[in-house]
Amino acid sequence: MTAPVVRPMREEDVEDLAELTATSYFEVDARTYQRAWPDPVRRPAGRNAHWIRRTKRALVTDPGGCWVAEADGEVVGGAVSRVRELMWILASFAVRPDLQGRGIGAQLMAAAMQHGRGCLRGMFSASADPGAVRRYRLAGFDLHPQMLLTGVVDRSAIPVVDRVREGTAADLELMDSVDRRTRGAAHLGDHELLLEQFRLVVTDHSTGSGYAYVEADGAPVLLAATNRRTAARLMWEALASSQPGAEISVHHITAANAWALDVGLAARMAIHQSGYLCVRRMKPPAPYLHHGSLL
Ligand SMILES: CC(C)(COP(=O)(O)OP(=O)(O)OC[C@H]1O[C@@H](n2cnc3c(N)ncnc32)[C@H](O)[C@@H]1OP(=O)(O)O)[C@@H](O)C(=O)NCCC(=O)NCCS
């Protein structure tokens, strides 16, 4: 094999990189999986299509943040990053499993970080892969362990949640304001992608404002609020939409968001730990549950 070359990503690379990231993440999930967890699954077709849409969008909004490594005409690694209001966000980072540990990841990371050179703050969600974690700490990020909740929601524990309504594109300014307050940067155009994929619920009241994007199975995948009480109400609204008897998982809960653990425990879900929220020059956002790649 010729030495891999790191170059800017092109649209025709995106499907190959989707395959590669699905394989590399599944391999690391299988390697770091704990027996009490649901079995790891390779990214299913529906989620893969969203990955491709998100990454093609990143190529338009952040061409300087998207890089691949190529060897013998094949994509063997890639990194996708975005800048949103002076915050650098790493969305995807992977090298083909048989080529890991040879320095390709370090080169991709350096290229992607160049895109965020004007940003003090940075954040991304990391797997528990020891090589990845080593890279991130050496790049100067603080590592905050992430917890997750799994289980079947106890229907009898669900409280009455009032003043929460379905959200629309008309709520973008409200959501950007809440994001600036909680994580220090708005999601801007990323809401278009989120609105396509998830149910949006919003609350805007004198006692607190916030929003949550909710997966079809009832798991909140991005949640931000101006106070913990409002955040907990939004999380209950999400959990209430889970199917009776169906197991769900709520990911990306840092120690700064113990309110989410309390909701999960009241719903009789179990706490586990997986991977890290990596941040630079900022605290883990709260009250906030981050999205895995749009954060
Ligand atoms: C993370 C990843 C992209 C890094 O790419 P890579 O080409 O392997 O990275 P590099 O070879 O440049 O560096 C890996 C570093 O981890 C170290 N490393 C590798 N395996 C390790 C292990 N099991 N324990 C500790 N360190 C390890 C390497 O020695 C190297 O450190 P060094 O440069 O100081 O010697 C790649 O390993 C990967 O695809 N992992 C699986 C997917 C994943 O977890 N992605 C991150 C999602 S957040």
Ligand as a Chemical Component Dictionary entry (heavy atoms), coordinates in Angstrom:
data_LIG
# 
_chem_comp.id                   LIG 
_chem_comp.type                 NON-POLYMER 
_chem_comp.pdbx_formal_charge   0 
_chem_comp.three_letter_code    LIG 
# 
loop_
_chem_comp_atom.comp_id 
_chem_comp_atom.atom_id 
_chem_comp_atom.alt_atom_id 
_chem_comp_atom.type_symbol 
_chem_comp_atom.charge 
_chem_comp_atom.model_Cartn_x 
_chem_comp_atom.model_Cartn_y 
_chem_comp_atom.model_Cartn_z 
_chem_comp_atom.pdbx_ordinal 
LIG C1  C1  C 0 -9.420  7.181 16.811 1  
LIG C2  C2  C 0 -8.779  6.866 15.490 2  
LIG C3  C3  C 0 -9.432  7.688 14.398 3  
LIG C4  C4  C 0 -7.301  7.279 15.556 4  
LIG O1  O1  O 0 -6.692  6.989 14.325 5  
LIG P1  P1  P 0 -5.286  6.248 14.281 6  
LIG O2  O2  O 0 -4.765  6.307 12.886 7  
LIG O3  O3  O 0 -5.369  4.946 14.934 8  
LIG O4  O4  O 0 -4.476  7.292 15.177 9  
LIG P2  P2  P 0 -2.910  7.457 15.363 10 
LIG O5  O5  O 0 -2.185  6.246 14.868 11 
LIG O6  O6  O 0 -2.510  8.777 14.777 12 
LIG O7  O7  O 0 -2.801  7.625 16.932 13 
LIG C5  C5  C 0 -3.390  6.715 17.804 14 
LIG C6  C6  C 0 -2.715  6.887 19.149 15 
LIG O8  O8  O 0 -3.330  6.019 20.051 16 
LIG C7  C7  C 0 -2.370  5.095 20.542 17 
LIG N1  N1  N 0 -3.077  3.848 20.743 18 
LIG C8  C8  C 0 -3.537  2.997 19.805 19 
LIG N2  N2  N 0 -4.156  1.963 20.408 20 
LIG C9  C9  C 0 -4.087  2.180 21.740 21 
LIG C10 C10 C 0 -4.515  1.482 22.891 22 
LIG N3  N3  N 0 -5.167  0.320 22.794 23 
LIG N4  N4  N 0 -4.289  2.022 24.111 24 
LIG C11 C11 C 0 -3.634  3.202 24.228 25 
LIG N5  N5  N 0 -3.188  3.913 23.175 26 
LIG C12 C12 C 0 -3.400  3.397 21.947 27 
LIG C13 C13 C 0 -1.290  5.063 19.502 28 
LIG O9  O9  O 0 -0.061  4.626 20.051 29 
LIG C14 C14 C 0 -1.256  6.511 19.101 30 
LIG O10 O10 O 0 -0.625  7.324 20.065 31 
LIG P3  P3  P 0 0.859   7.943 19.798 32 
LIG O11 O11 O 0 0.761   8.699 18.515 33 
LIG O12 O12 O 0 1.118   8.838 20.961 34 
LIG O13 O13 O 0 1.753   6.750 19.721 35 
LIG C15 C15 C 0 -8.853  5.374 15.136 36 
LIG O14 O14 O 0 -8.163  4.636 16.084 37 
LIG C16 C16 C 0 -10.273 4.862 15.035 38 
LIG O15 O15 O 0 -10.868 4.896 13.953 39 
LIG N6  N6  N 0 -10.848 4.322 16.121 40 
LIG C17 C17 C 0 -12.155 3.701 16.089 41 
LIG C18 C18 C 0 -13.251 4.711 15.865 42 
LIG C19 C19 C 0 -13.275 5.730 16.967 43 
LIG O16 O16 O 0 -13.290 5.412 18.128 44 
LIG N7  N7  N 0 -13.268 6.995 16.547 45 
LIG C20 C20 C 0 -13.330 8.081 17.444 46 
LIG C21 C21 C 0 -14.754 8.407 17.651 47 
LIG S1  S1  S 0 -14.884 9.694 18.805 48 
# 
loop_
_chem_comp_bond.comp_id 
_chem_comp_bond.atom_id_1 
_chem_comp_bond.atom_id_2 
_chem_comp_bond.value_order 
_chem_comp_bond.pdbx_ordinal 
LIG C1  C2  SING 1  
LIG C2  C3  SING 2  
LIG C2  C4  SING 3  
LIG C2  C15 SING 4  
LIG C4  O1  SING 5  
LIG O1  P1  SING 6  
LIG P1  O2  DOUB 7  
LIG P1  O3  SING 8  
LIG P1  O4  SING 9  
LIG O4  P2  SING 10 
LIG P2  O5  DOUB 11 
LIG P2  O6  SING 12 
LIG P2  O7  SING 13 
LIG O7  C5  SING 14 
LIG C5  C6  SING 15 
LIG C6  O8  SING 16 
LIG C6  C14 SING 17 
LIG O8  C7  SING 18 
LIG C7  N1  SING 19 
LIG C7  C13 SING 20 
LIG N1  C8  SING 21 
LIG N1  C12 SING 22 
LIG C8  N2  DOUB 23 
LIG N2  C9  SING 24 
LIG C9  C10 SING 25 
LIG C9  C12 DOUB 26 
LIG C10 N3  SING 27 
LIG C10 N4  DOUB 28 
LIG N4  C11 SING 29 
LIG C11 N5  DOUB 30 
LIG N5  C12 SING 31 
LIG C13 O9  SING 32 
LIG C13 C14 SING 33 
LIG C14 O10 SING 34 
LIG O10 P3  SING 35 
LIG P3  O11 DOUB 36 
LIG P3  O12 SING 37 
LIG P3  O13 SING 38 
LIG C15 O14 SING 39 
LIG C15 C16 SING 40 
LIG C16 O15 DOUB 41 
LIG C16 N6  SING 42 
LIG N6  C17 SING 43 
LIG C17 C18 SING 44 
LIG C18 C19 SING 45 
LIG C19 O16 DOUB 46 
LIG C19 N7  SING 47 
LIG N7  C20 SING 48 
LIG C20 C21 SING 49 
LIG C21 S1  SING 50 
# 
